[in-house]
Amino acid sequence: MLKKFVLFVLILIVPQSAFAQTPEPLLQALQHIYHVRFAEAQKIIGQYIVKHPEDAQGYILRGILKEWDQLVNNRGKSKNDEIMDEFQKARILGTDALEKDPDNVHLKTVLANAYLYVSKKQIDTGHKGQSGLSLKKAKNLMEEVIQKDPNNHQAYFSIGLFNYFADRVPSGFKWLAKLIGISGDAKKGLAYLHKAAQVPSLTQVDAEFMLVYILSRREGRYKDALVYAADLYKRYPENHVFLFDYSEMLFRTKNIAESREQFAKYFEFCEQNKGVCSQDLRYLSNYFVAWSYIDEKDFKNAKPYLIKADELNNKRYKDRSQDIENWKKLVGI
């Protein structure tokens, strides 16, 4: 899932007052999703939609369910169209509801979330310009929300995402950002994301997940990223994506022994659940463990992980591919 967020942003929900308006069944379903209990989540969400077919929240949650099912079960992009359909349905219903009650803060929050998720899928399908416009609409709605409800942490999540990625647009897309009127403040964006991650809510998990990505991949602040990665894995130990992130952040912060211990759990999970772990994460896991032994000049223990990393290497990371070639000479492969 980390790769999917690289181009511009990536995704997903929380509140205080808005949290109180989120139906309890959907809160339960969300917990099932992060615990990788998709059948239970599907049942609850399906029943909710039958009872409340005009409530956009049900379709947002069903889109999130399909998103995590696709990620955790290594389904590639097979569900992207289904996921987009769910979020677009939520956007349409949310727009209709808000038009009937334009000052309703809760409805603004729901519609903003729909736009947020639509934006994420537009990124996944290569529609970057449309994604920027959708994210901007989410941000504008959430700014209206916090004017009336400053404790709505769900709003801070959307605004935080917008500000960070609008300020850190890749150089090749700066012309596009300027054309559609996108500008932001990365420092403010991070502050908002940290705020969203502090309070139990629908978007707290997504805020933490995004912070692991941003703080590690974009900012190089591995110790800060480890705090969030550890919390996610502690709360949802069944989710092997969180286990991988936690293992990597331990390695990045030089907690080598513990990192190897957690990677061993990841390898064991992948062995027991064939086809579930992505090639990319299995490659990186072996690469990091091999690296840890290479640093210690323990070539004997590095060798099996290096061989496996070489076998799984998809050549997408040129620098890491070069590392592998250099290490093979050291180890004598």
C-alpha positions in Angstrom: 0.0 0.0 0.0 2.9 2.4 0.5 3.6 2.4 -3.2 0.1 3.5 -4.0 0.5 6.7 -2.0 3.9 7.8 -3.5 2.6 10.0 -6.4 0.6 12.5 -4.4 -1.3 11.2 -1.4 -3.3 8.5 -0.2 -6.2 8.2 2.0 -8.8 7.5 4.7 -11.4 8.9 8.6 -12.1 10.4 12.7 -14.2 12.9 15.0 -15.5 14.1 18.4 -18.9 15.5 17.7 -18.9 14.0 14.2 -17.7 10.7 15.8 -20.8 10.7 17.9 -22.9 10.8 14.7 -21.1 7.8 13.2 -23.4 4.8 13.6 -22.1 2.2 16.0 -22.4 -0.7 13.5 -20.1 1.1 11.1 -17.6 1.7 13.9 -17.7 -2.0 14.7 -17.2 -2.8 11.0 -14.2 -0.6 10.8 -12.5 -2.4 13.6 -13.2 -5.7 11.9 -11.5 -4.3 8.7 -8.3 -3.4 10.5 -8.3 -6.7 12.3 -8.6 -8.4 8.9 -12.0 -9.8 9.7 -13.5 -9.0 6.3 -16.4 -11.4 6.4 -17.7 -9.9 9.6 -17.3 -6.4 8.3 -19.0 -7.2 5.1 -22.0 -8.6 6.9 -22.4 -5.5 9.2 -22.0 -3.0 6.3 -24.3 -4.9 4.0 -27.0 -4.9 6.7 -26.5 -1.2 7.4 -26.9 -0.3 3.7 -30.1 -2.3 3.4 -31.6 -0.4 6.3 -30.1 3.0 5.3 -29.6 3.0 1.5 -29.4 6.8 1.2 -26.6 7.2 3.8 -23.3 7.8 2.1 -21.3 6.5 5.1 -22.3 2.9 4.4 -20.8 3.0 0.9 -17.6 4.8 2.2 -17.1 1.9 4.6 -17.8 -0.7 2.0 -15.2 1.0 -0.2 -12.7 1.0 2.6 -13.4 -2.7 3.2 -12.7 -3.6 -0.4 -9.6 -1.4 -0.4 -8.1 -3.2 2.6 -9.2 -6.6 1.3 -7.3 -5.8 -2.0 -4.2 -4.8 -0.1 -4.0 -7.4 2.6 -4.9 -10.3 0.3 -2.5 -9.2 -2.4 -5.2 -8.8 -5.1 -3.2 -6.2 -7.1 -5.6 -3.7 -8.7 -8.4 -6.1 -9.3 -11.0 -4.3 -7.1 -10.2 -0.8 -8.1 -13.3 -0.3 -10.2 -15.5 -1.7 -7.5 -13.9 0.5 -4.9 -14.3 3.6 -7.0 -18.0 2.8 -7.6 -18.6 2.7 -3.8 -16.9 6.0 -3.2 -18.6 7.7 -6.2 -21.9 6.4 -4.9 -21.1 8.0 -1.5 -20.2 11.3 -3.2 -23.5 11.4 -5.1 -25.6 10.6 -2.0 -23.5 13.0 0.1 -24.0 15.8 -2.4 -27.8 15.2 -2.5 -28.1 15.2 1.3 -26.0 18.4 1.7 -28.0 20.2 -0.9 -31.1 19.6 1.2 -29.5 20.7 4.4 -26.5 22.9 3.4 -25.5 24.0 6.9 -25.3 20.5 8.4 -21.8 20.0 9.7 -22.1 16.3 9.8 -23.2 16.0 6.2 -20.3 18.2 5.2 -17.9 15.9 6.9 -19.4 12.9 5.2 -19.3 14.5 1.8 -15.7 15.6 2.4 -14.7 12.0 3.2 -16.4 10.8 0.0 -14.3 13.3 -2.0 -11.2 12.2 -0.1 -11.6 8.6 -1.0 -12.5 9.4 -4.6 -9.3 11.4 -4.7 -7.3 8.4 -3.5 -8.7 6.1 -6.2 -8.2 8.7 -8.9 -4.5 8.6 -7.9 -4.5 4.8 -8.1 -6.0 4.9 -11.6 -3.6 7.7 -12.9 -6.0 10.6 -12.9 -3.8 13.0 -11.0 -5.5 16.2 -12.1 -8.9 15.0 -11.1 -7.5 13.7 -7.9 -6.1 17.1 -7.0 -9.5 18.8 -7.6 -11.3 16.1 -5.5 -8.9 16.5 -2.6 -9.3 20.3 -2.8 -13.1 19.9 -2.5 -12.6 17.7 0.5 -10.2 20.3 2.1 -12.6 23.2 1.4 -15.5 21.3 3.0 -13.5 20.4 6.1 -12.3 23.9 6.6 -16.0 24.9 6.8 -16.5 22.1 9.3 -13.7 23.2 11.7 -15.0 26.8 11.7 -18.1 25.5 13.4 -16.6 22.4 15.1 -12.9 22.9 15.9 -12.8 19.6 17.7 -13.6 17.6 14.6 -10.4 15.7 14.1 -11.7 14.1 11.0 -11.5 17.5 9.4 -7.9 17.9 10.4 -7.0 14.7 8.7 -8.3 15.9 5.3 -6.8 19.3 5.6 -3.5 17.9 6.8 -3.3 15.6 3.8 -4.1 18.4 1.4 -1.6 20.9 2.9 1.3 18.4 3.1 1.0 17.0 -0.4 0.1 20.3 -2.0 3.3 21.7 -0.7 5.4 18.6 -1.6 4.1 18.1 -5.1 6.7 16.3 -7.3 8.5 18.8 -9.5 7.1 17.3 -12.6 3.5 18.1 -11.4 4.0 21.6 -10.1 2.6 23.1 -13.2 -0.5 21.0 -12.8 -0.9 22.1 -9.1 -0.5 25.7 -10.1 -3.0 25.3 -12.9 -5.8 23.9 -10.7 -5.0 26.3 -7.8 -3.4 24.0 -5.3 -0.9 25.2 -2.7 -0.2 24.1 0.8 2.0 24.2 3.9 3.8 20.9 4.7 4.6 21.9 8.2 1.0 22.8 8.9 -0.1 19.6 7.2 2.0 17.4 9.4 0.7 19.2 12.5 -2.9 18.5 11.5 -2.1 14.9 10.7 -0.5 14.5 14.2 -3.6 16.0 15.7 -5.9 13.6 13.8 -3.8 10.7 15.0 -4.2 11.5 18.7 -8.0 10.9 19.2 -9.9 7.6 18.8 -12.0 8.1 15.7 -12.9 6.7 12.3 -9.8 8.3 10.7 -7.3 7.8 13.5 -5.9 4.6 12.0 -5.6 6.1 8.6 -3.9 9.2 10.0 -1.3 7.0 11.7 -0.8 4.9 8.6 -0.2 8.0 6.5 2.2 9.4 9.1 4.3 6.2 9.0 4.6 6.7 5.2 5.3 10.4 5.3 7.7 10.5 8.2 9.7 7.6 6.9 9.6 7.9 3.1 9.3 11.6 2.8 10.9 13.1 5.9 13.5 10.4 7.0 12.2 10.8 10.6 12.3 7.1 11.5 12.0 7.4 15.2 8.8 9.4 14.9 7.4 7.0 12.3 8.2 4.1 14.7 5.9 5.5 17.3 2.9 5.2 15.0 4.0 1.9 13.4 4.3 0.4 16.8 0.9 1.6 17.9 -0.8 0.2 14.8 0.8 -3.2 15.1 0.1 -3.4 18.8 -3.6 -2.6 18.2 -4.0 -4.8 15.1 -1.4 -7.7 15.3 -3.4 -9.7 12.7 -2.7 -7.1 10.0 0.6 -8.2 8.3 0.9 -4.8 6.5 1.3 -3.1 9.9 3.7 -5.9 11.0 5.9 -5.1 8.0 5.9 -1.4 8.7 6.8 -2.0 12.4 9.6 -4.4 11.4 11.1 -1.9 9.0 10.9 1.1 11.4 12.7 -1.0 14.0 15.5 -1.7 11.5 15.6 1.9 10.5 16.0 3.0 14.1 18.8 0.5 14.7 16.7 -1.8 16.9 18.3 -4.7 15.0 17.6 -7.7 17.2 13.9 -6.7 17.7 13.7 -6.0 14.0 14.9 -9.5 13.1 12.4 -10.9 15.6 9.5 -9.1 14.0 10.6 -9.9 10.4 10.7 -13.6 11.5 7.0 -13.3 12.4 6.3 -11.7 9.0 8.1 -14.5 7.2 6.2 -17.1 9.3 2.9 -15.4 8.5 3.7 -15.4 4.7 4.7 -19.1 4.8 1.5 -20.0 6.5 -0.6 -17.9 4.2 0.7 -18.6 0.7 0.0 -15.9 -1.8 -1.2 -13.3 0.7 2.0 -11.3 1.1 3.0 -9.2 -1.8 6.2 -9.9 -3.7 7.3 -6.3 -3.0 7.1 -6.6 0.8 8.6 -10.0 0.9 11.5 -8.7 -1.2 12.0 -5.7 1.0 11.8 -7.9 4.2 14.6 -10.1 3.0 16.6 -7.1 1.8 16.4 -5.4 5.2 17.4 -8.5 7.1 20.3 -9.2 4.8 21.4 -5.6 5.1 21.4 -5.9 8.9 23.8 -8.9 8.8 25.9 -7.3 6.1 26.5 -4.3 8.4 27.7 -6.7 11.0 29.9 -8.5 8.5 28.0 -11.7 9.4 28.0 -13.0 5.8 27.0 -16.5 6.7 23.6 -15.3 8.2 23.2 -12.7 5.5 23.4 -15.3 2.7 20.0 -17.0 2.8 18.2 -13.6 3.0 20.3 -12.2 0.3 19.6 -15.1 -2.0 15.9 -14.8 -1.4 15.9 -11.0 -1.9 17.8 -11.5 -5.2 15.1 -14.1 -6.2 12.2 -11.8 -5.4 13.9 -8.6 -6.8 11.5 -7.0 -9.4 14.2 -4.4 -10.3 12.0 -1.5 -9.4 14.6 -0.1 -6.9 17.8 0.5 -8.8 19.8 1.5 -5.7 18.7 -1.6 -3.8 19.4 -3.8 -6.8 22.9 -2.4 -6.9 23.2 -3.1 -3.1 22.3 -6.7 -3.8 24.9 -7.1 -6.5 27.6 -5.6 -4.2 26.6 -7.8 -1.3 26.6 -10.9 -3.4 30.3 -10.3 -4.1 31.0 -9.9 -0.4 29.1 -13.0 0.5 30.6 -15.0 -2.4 27.4 -15.7 -4.4 
